[in-house]
Amino acid sequence: MSDTYVTIDCIFIRCTEKAVLIDVDGDEHWVPRSCIHGADERLLDQTNYGDEINLRVWEWLADRDGLR
């Protein structure tokens, strides 16, 4: 697995204690909060439904889930 983050352009839908639901090009994806860059993860609780955000996630997760 890679220790590199990649930036995903997405729309914020909602988050739970453990994951965030985002829309990437019309497809919804759950992303574990543990796979999100710490600075971005802290901002999620202040983000509103429908906001366009740039989210840094582990590269291996983005590749595995087709997020880019």
MMTF fields as JSON, N, C-alpha, C and O atoms, coordinates in Angstrom:
{
  "mmtfVersion": "1.0.0",
  "mmtfProducer": "UNKNOWN",
  "numBonds": 271,
  "numAtoms": 272,
  "numGroups": 68,
  "numChains": 1,
  "numModels": 1,
  "chainsPerModel": [1],
  "groupsPerChain": [68],
  "chainIdList": ["A"],
  "bondAtomList": [4, 2, 8, 6, 12, 10, 16, 14, 20, 18, 24, 22, 28, 26, 32, 30, 36, 34, 40, 38, 44, 42, 48, 46, 52, 50, 56, 54, 60, 58, 64, 62, 68, 66, 72, 70, 76, 74, 80, 78, 84, 82, 88, 86, 92, 90, 96, 94, 100, 98, 104, 102, 108, 106, 112, 110, 116, 114, 120, 118, 124, 122, 128, 126, 132, 130, 136, 134, 140, 138, 144, 142, 148, 146, 152, 150, 156, 154, 160, 158, 164, 162, 168, 166, 172, 170, 176, 174, 180, 178, 184, 182, 188, 186, 192, 190, 196, 194, 200, 198, 204, 202, 208, 206, 212, 210, 216, 214, 220, 218, 224, 222, 228, 226, 232, 230, 236, 234, 240, 238, 244, 242, 248, 246, 252, 250, 256, 254, 260, 258, 264, 262, 268, 266],
  "bondOrderList": [1, 1, 1, 1, 1, 1, 1, 1, 1, 1, 1, 1, 1, 1, 1, 1, 1, 1, 1, 1, 1, 1, 1, 1, 1, 1, 1, 1, 1, 1, 1, 1, 1, 1, 1, 1, 1, 1, 1, 1, 1, 1, 1, 1, 1, 1, 1, 1, 1, 1, 1, 1, 1, 1, 1, 1, 1, 1, 1, 1, 1, 1, 1, 1, 1, 1, 1],
  "groupList": [{"groupName": "MET", "atomNameList": ["N", "CA", "C", "O"], "elementList": ["N", "C", "C", "O"], "formalChargeList": [0, 0, 0, 0], "bondAtomList": [1, 0, 2, 1, 3, 2], "bondOrderList": [1, 1, 2], "singleLetterCode": "M", "chemCompType": "L-PEPTIDE LINKING"}, {"groupName": "SER", "atomNameList": ["N", "CA", "C", "O"], "elementList": ["N", "C", "C", "O"], "formalChargeList": [0, 0, 0, 0], "bondAtomList": [1, 0, 2, 1, 3, 2], "bondOrderList": [1, 1, 2], "singleLetterCode": "S", "chemCompType": "L-PEPTIDE LINKING"}, {"groupName": "ASP", "atomNameList": ["N", "CA", "C", "O"], "elementList": ["N", "C", "C", "O"], "formalChargeList": [0, 0, 0, 0], "bondAtomList": [1, 0, 2, 1, 3, 2], "bondOrderList": [1, 1, 2], "singleLetterCode": "D", "chemCompType": "L-PEPTIDE LINKING"}, {"groupName": "THR", "atomNameList": ["N", "CA", "C", "O"], "elementList": ["N", "C", "C", "O"], "formalChargeList": [0, 0, 0, 0], "bondAtomList": [1, 0, 2, 1, 3, 2], "bondOrderList": [1, 1, 2], "singleLetterCode": "T", "chemCompType": "L-PEPTIDE LINKING"}, {"groupName": "TYR", "atomNameList": ["N", "CA", "C", "O"], "elementList": ["N", "C", "C", "O"], "formalChargeList": [0, 0, 0, 0], "bondAtomList": [1, 0, 2, 1, 3, 2], "bondOrderList": [1, 1, 2], "singleLetterCode": "Y", "chemCompType": "L-PEPTIDE LINKING"}, {"groupName": "VAL", "atomNameList": ["N", "CA", "C", "O"], "elementList": ["N", "C", "C", "O"], "formalChargeList": [0, 0, 0, 0], "bondAtomList": [1, 0, 2, 1, 3, 2], "bondOrderList": [1, 1, 2], "singleLetterCode": "V", "chemCompType": "L-PEPTIDE LINKING"}, {"groupName": "ILE", "atomNameList": ["N", "CA", "C", "O"], "elementList": ["N", "C", "C", "O"], "formalChargeList": [0, 0, 0, 0], "bondAtomList": [1, 0, 2, 1, 3, 2], "bondOrderList": [1, 1, 2], "singleLetterCode": "I", "chemCompType": "L-PEPTIDE LINKING"}, {"groupName": "CYS", "atomNameList": ["N", "CA", "C", "O"], "elementList": ["N", "C", "C", "O"], "formalChargeList": [0, 0, 0, 0], "bondAtomList": [1, 0, 2, 1, 3, 2], "bondOrderList": [1, 1, 2], "singleLetterCode": "C", "chemCompType": "L-PEPTIDE LINKING"}, {"groupName": "PHE", "atomNameList": ["N", "CA", "C", "O"], "elementList": ["N", "C", "C", "O"], "formalChargeList": [0, 0, 0, 0], "bondAtomList": [1, 0, 2, 1, 3, 2], "bondOrderList": [1, 1, 2], "singleLetterCode": "F", "chemCompType": "L-PEPTIDE LINKING"}, {"groupName": "ARG", "atomNameList": ["N", "CA", "C", "O"], "elementList": ["N", "C", "C", "O"], "formalChargeList": [0, 0, 0, 0], "bondAtomList": [1, 0, 2, 1, 3, 2], "bondOrderList": [1, 1, 2], "singleLetterCode": "R", "chemCompType": "L-PEPTIDE LINKING"}, {"groupName": "GLU", "atomNameList": ["N", "CA", "C", "O"], "elementList": ["N", "C", "C", "O"], "formalChargeList": [0, 0, 0, 0], "bondAtomList": [1, 0, 2, 1, 3, 2], "bondOrderList": [1, 1, 2], "singleLetterCode": "E", "chemCompType": "L-PEPTIDE LINKING"}, {"groupName": "LYS", "atomNameList": ["N", "CA", "C", "O"], "elementList": ["N", "C", "C", "O"], "formalChargeList": [0, 0, 0, 0], "bondAtomList": [1, 0, 2, 1, 3, 2], "bondOrderList": [1, 1, 2], "singleLetterCode": "K", "chemCompType": "L-PEPTIDE LINKING"}, {"groupName": "ALA", "atomNameList": ["N", "CA", "C", "O"], "elementList": ["N", "C", "C", "O"], "formalChargeList": [0, 0, 0, 0], "bondAtomList": [1, 0, 2, 1, 3, 2], "bondOrderList": [1, 1, 2], "singleLetterCode": "A", "chemCompType": "L-PEPTIDE LINKING"}, {"groupName": "LEU", "atomNameList": ["N", "CA", "C", "O"], "elementList": ["N", "C", "C", "O"], "formalChargeList": [0, 0, 0, 0], "bondAtomList": [1, 0, 2, 1, 3, 2], "bondOrderList": [1, 1, 2], "singleLetterCode": "L", "chemCompType": "L-PEPTIDE LINKING"}, {"groupName": "GLY", "atomNameList": ["N", "CA", "C", "O"], "elementList": ["N", "C", "C", "O"], "formalChargeList": [0, 0, 0, 0], "bondAtomList": [1, 0, 2, 1, 3, 2], "bondOrderList": [1, 1, 2], "singleLetterCode": "G", "chemCompType": "PEPTIDE LINKING"}, {"groupName": "HIS", "atomNameList": ["N", "CA", "C", "O"], "elementList": ["N", "C", "C", "O"], "formalChargeList": [0, 0, 0, 0], "bondAtomList": [1, 0, 2, 1, 3, 2], "bondOrderList": [1, 1, 2], "singleLetterCode": "H", "chemCompType": "L-PEPTIDE LINKING"}, {"groupName": "TRP", "atomNameList": ["N", "CA", "C", "O"], "elementList": ["N", "C", "C", "O"], "formalChargeList": [0, 0, 0, 0], "bondAtomList": [1, 0, 2, 1, 3, 2], "bondOrderList": [1, 1, 2], "singleLetterCode": "W", "chemCompType": "L-PEPTIDE LINKING"}, {"groupName": "PRO", "atomNameList": ["N", "CA", "C", "O"], "elementList": ["N", "C", "C", "O"], "formalChargeList": [0, 0, 0, 0], "bondAtomList": [1, 0, 2, 1, 3, 2], "bondOrderList": [1, 1, 2], "singleLetterCode": "P", "chemCompType": "L-PEPTIDE LINKING"}, {"groupName": "GLN", "atomNameList": ["N", "CA", "C", "O"], "elementList": ["N", "C", "C", "O"], "formalChargeList": [0, 0, 0, 0], "bondAtomList": [1, 0, 2, 1, 3, 2], "bondOrderList": [1, 1, 2], "singleLetterCode": "Q", "chemCompType": "L-PEPTIDE LINKING"}, {"groupName": "ASN", "atomNameList": ["N", "CA", "C", "O"], "elementList": ["N", "C", "C", "O"], "formalChargeList": [0, 0, 0, 0], "bondAtomList": [1, 0, 2, 1, 3, 2], "bondOrderList": [1, 1, 2], "singleLetterCode": "N", "chemCompType": "L-PEPTIDE LINKING"}],
  "groupTypeList": [0, 1, 2, 3, 4, 5, 3, 6, 2, 7, 6, 8, 6, 9, 7, 3, 10, 11, 12, 5, 13, 6, 2, 5, 2, 14, 2, 10, 15, 16, 5, 17, 9, 1, 7, 6, 15, 14, 12, 2, 10, 9, 13, 13, 2, 18, 3, 19, 4, 14, 2, 10, 6, 19, 13, 9, 5, 16, 10, 16, 13, 12, 2, 9, 2, 14, 13, 9],
  "groupIdList": [1, 2, 3, 4, 5, 6, 7, 8, 9, 10, 11, 12, 13, 14, 15, 16, 17, 18, 19, 20, 21, 22, 23, 24, 25, 26, 27, 28, 29, 30, 31, 32, 33, 34, 35, 36, 37, 38, 39, 40, 41, 42, 43, 44, 45, 46, 47, 48, 49, 50, 51, 52, 53, 54, 55, 56, 57, 58, 59, 60, 61, 62, 63, 64, 65, 66, 67, 68],
  "secStructList": [7, 7, 7, 7, 3, 3, 3, 3, 3, 3, 3, 3, 3, 3, 3, 7, 1, 1, 3, 3, 3, 3, 3, 3, 6, 6, 3, 3, 3, 3, 3, 3, 4, 4, 4, 5, 7, 2, 2, 2, 2, 2, 2, 4, 4, 4, 7, 7, 6, 6, 7, 3, 3, 3, 3, 3, 3, 3, 2, 2, 2, 2, 2, 2, 2, 6, 7, 7],
  "xCoordList": [0.82, 0.0, 0.867, 1.963, 0.345, 1.065, 0.808, -0.283, 1.814, 1.664, 1.428, 1.685, 0.94, 0.742, -0.732, -1.603, -0.998, -2.367, -2.595, -1.675, -3.844, -4.268, -5.488, -6.229, -5.69, -6.81, -7.98, -7.838, -9.131, -10.359, -11.291, -11.579, -11.757, -12.787, -14.127, -14.442, -14.92, -16.164, -17.2, -16.923, -18.385, -19.455, -19.713, -19.903, -19.715, -19.955, -21.434, -22.294, -21.725, -23.114, -23.388, -24.285, -22.62, -22.777, -21.617, -20.856, -21.495, -20.459, -21.001, -21.942, -20.379, -20.667, -19.38, -18.394, -19.409, -18.216, -17.052, -15.89, -17.36, -16.3, -16.075, -15.042, -17.013, -16.868, -17.563, -18.382, -17.201, -17.817, -18.387, -17.761, -19.576, -20.219, -20.01, -20.395, -19.392, -19.118, -19.683, -19.935, -19.874, -20.301, -19.148, -18.675, -18.698, -17.632, -18.2, -18.47, -18.376, -18.901, -20.211, -20.42, -21.103, -22.419, -22.497, -23.581, -21.374, -21.35, -21.05, -20.123, -21.836, -21.624, -20.628, -20.646, -19.763, -18.735, -18.613, -18.595, -18.528, -18.187, -16.673, -16.051, -16.083, -14.641, -14.402, -14.894, -13.653, -13.346, -12.594, -11.679, -12.98, -12.31, -10.831, -10.016, -10.486, -9.085, -8.232, -7.004, -8.849, -8.126, -8.048, -7.553, -8.534, -8.544, -7.428, -7.178, -6.768, -5.698, -6.23, -7.358, -5.443, -5.878, -6.441, -7.448, -5.806, -6.291, -7.671, -8.526, -7.89, -9.188, -10.233, -11.389, -9.837, -10.762, -11.338, -12.519, -10.522, -10.988, -12.006, -12.834, -11.956, -12.876, -14.247, -15.195, -14.353, -15.6, -16.796, -17.898, -16.606, -17.72, -18.247, -19.333, -17.481, -17.887, -18.394, -18.736, -18.442, -18.838, -20.332, -20.891, -20.976, -22.418, -22.76, -21.992, -23.925, -24.431, -24.396, -24.83, -23.885, -23.862, -22.642, -22.462, -21.79, -20.574, -19.611, -19.434, -18.993, -17.918, -16.65, -16.304, -15.963, -14.754, -13.636, -13.872, -12.422, -11.238, -10.809, -10.495, -10.793, -10.507, -9.262, -9.19, -8.287, -7.08, -7.29, -7.558, -7.162, -7.341, -6.131, -5.386, -5.96, -4.857, -4.985, -6.08, -3.875, -3.851, -4.395, -5.145, -4.026, -4.483, -6.001, -6.613, -6.618, -8.065, -8.732, -9.727, -8.178, -8.723, -8.657, -9.602, -7.562, -7.412, -8.371, -9.037, -8.439, -9.291, -10.77, -11.5, -11.206, -12.616, -12.988, -14.135, -12.032, -12.312, -12.685, -13.582, -11.995, -12.307, -11.606, -11.843, -10.762, -10.072, -9.924, -9.37],
  "yCoordList": [-1.183, 0.0, 1.251, 1.28, 2.267, 3.517, 4.413, 4.405, 5.175, 6.156, 7.545, 8.545, 7.613, 8.875, 9.249, 8.396, 10.537, 11.044, 11.604, 12.115, 11.497, 12.148, 13.005, 12.703, 14.064, 14.966, 14.57, 14.408, 14.419, 14.052, 15.262, 15.816, 15.67, 16.711, 16.011, 15.112, 16.416, 15.701, 16.628, 17.786, 16.089, 16.798, 16.066, 14.85, 16.821, 16.267, 15.944, 16.779, 14.725, 14.338, 14.275, 14.955, 13.463, 13.41, 12.642, 11.977, 12.743, 11.96, 11.373, 11.884, 10.298, 9.644, 9.707, 10.314, 9.089, 9.061, 8.354, 8.678, 7.384, 6.569, 6.758, 6.332, 7.387, 7.487, 8.734, 9.356, 9.073, 10.211, 9.719, 8.927, 10.2, 9.851, 11.012, 12.146, 10.711, 11.741, 11.319, 10.14, 12.306, 12.072, 12.461, 13.598, 11.491, 11.74, 11.434, 10.278, 12.46, 12.312, 11.547, 10.723, 11.812, 11.189, 9.847, 9.274, 9.338, 8.068, 8.331, 9.073, 7.72, 7.891, 6.867, 5.702, 7.319, 6.458, 6.768, 7.931, 5.719, 5.871, 5.79, 4.867, 6.753, 6.771, 6.755, 7.629, 5.772, 5.75, 7.017, 7.455, 7.592, 8.808, 8.549, 9.467, 7.326, 6.983, 7.028, 7.018, 7.076, 7.124, 8.533, 8.725, 9.514, 10.908, 11.655, 11.425, 12.541, 13.355, 14.051, 14.543, 14.099, 14.636, 16.045, 16.334, 16.933, 18.314, 18.356, 19.145, 17.522, 17.479, 16.811, 17.234, 15.794, 15.045, 15.955, 15.852, 16.833, 17.74, 18.754, 19.241, 19.072, 20.052, 19.465, 20.212, 18.149, 17.518, 17.886, 18.051, 18.018, 18.334, 19.754, 20.093, 20.58, 21.957, 22.119, 23.226, 21.032, 21.074, 20.829, 20.019, 21.516, 21.402, 20.492, 20.364, 19.864, 19.016, 19.776, 20.926, 19.133, 19.722, 20.57, 21.004, 20.819, 21.605, 20.843, 19.633, 21.56, 20.98, 21.082, 22.152, 19.956, 19.941, 19.213, 18.424, 19.5, 18.762, 17.925, 18.464, 16.635, 15.727, 14.918, 14.268, 14.962, 14.152, 12.793, 12.7, 11.733, 10.362, 9.534, 9.914, 8.401, 7.517, 7.125, 6.819, 7.134, 6.811, 5.412, 5.218, 4.441, 3.069, 2.966, 2.192, 3.738, 3.723, 4.362, 3.851, 5.474, 6.145, 5.23, 5.175, 4.521, 3.589, 2.409, 2.025, 1.843, 0.677, 0.987, 0.177, 2.187, 2.529, 3.368, 3.796, 3.607, 4.364, 5.812, 6.351, 6.446, 7.816, 8.85, 10.049, 8.405, 9.355, 8.773, 9.421],
  "zCoordList": [0.0, 0.0, 0.0, 0.56, -0.639, -0.748, 0.463, 1.033, 0.84, 1.917, 1.349, 2.02, 0.116, -0.57, -0.574, -0.744, -0.384, -0.484, -1.884, -2.524, -2.348, -3.577, -3.245, -2.309, -4.008, -3.77, -4.656, -5.868, -4.031, -4.721, -4.711, -3.65, -5.876, -5.974, -5.839, -6.619, -4.852, -4.586, -3.961, -3.65, -3.79, -3.099, -1.789, -1.765, -0.714, 0.616, 0.769, 0.487, 1.218, 1.459, 2.958, 3.456, 3.676, 5.127, 5.732, 5.028, 7.055, 7.719, 9.003, 9.61, 9.385, 10.654, 11.467, 11.051, 12.6, 13.448, 12.748, 12.997, 11.869, 11.278, 9.784, 9.267, 9.073, 7.62, 7.093, 7.769, 5.856, 5.173, 3.843, 3.139, 3.517, 2.255, 1.298, 1.581, 0.156, -0.839, -2.193, -2.442, -3.055, -4.434, -5.337, -5.315, -6.137, -7.102, -8.482, -8.811, -9.273, -10.64, -10.68, -11.571, -9.72, -9.7, -8.993, -8.879, -8.518, -7.784, -6.319, -5.994, -5.428, -3.989, -3.465, -3.861, -2.572, -1.982, -0.495, -0.094, 0.316, 1.734, 1.858, 1.333, 2.548, 2.769, 4.274, 4.987, 4.765, 6.203, 6.609, 5.911, 7.722, 8.189, 8.467, 8.385, 8.789, 9.052, 7.784, 7.876, 6.613, 5.337, 4.761, 3.65, 5.511, 5.077, 5.799, 6.982, 5.083, 5.67, 6.921, 6.92, 7.969, 9.256, 9.192, 9.838, 8.421, 8.321, 7.66, 8.064, 6.658, 5.982, 6.868, 6.896, 7.573, 8.436, 9.518, 9.848, 10.065, 11.117, 10.6, 11.369, 9.32, 8.741, 8.386, 8.142, 8.357, 7.917, 8.777, 8.255, 10.072, 10.961, 10.744, 11.215, 10.035, 9.755, 8.321, 7.904, 7.576, 6.171, 6.049, 6.789, 5.132, 4.934, 3.764, 2.811, 3.855, 2.791, 1.465, 1.387, 0.44, -0.89, -1.19, -2.328, -0.187, -0.425, -1.329, -1.185, -2.259, -3.054, -2.227, -1.726, -2.091, -1.267, -1.999, -2.913, -1.574, -2.003, -0.814, 0.248, -0.982, 0.119, -0.21, -1.253, 0.681, 0.488, 1.146, 2.343, 0.33, 0.808, 0.373, -0.53, 1.036, 0.66, -0.804, -1.278, -1.514, -2.94, -3.214, -4.171, -2.39, -2.62, -2.527, -3.262, -1.63, -1.486, -2.706, -3.222, -3.155, -4.341, -5.558, -6.345, -5.717, -6.842, -6.695, -7.656, -5.515, -5.273, -5.509, -6.078, -5.058, -5.131, -6.351, -6.477, -7.25, -8.458, -8.206, -8.855, -7.258, -6.891, -7.773, -7.626, -8.672, -9.563, -10.937, -11.825]
}
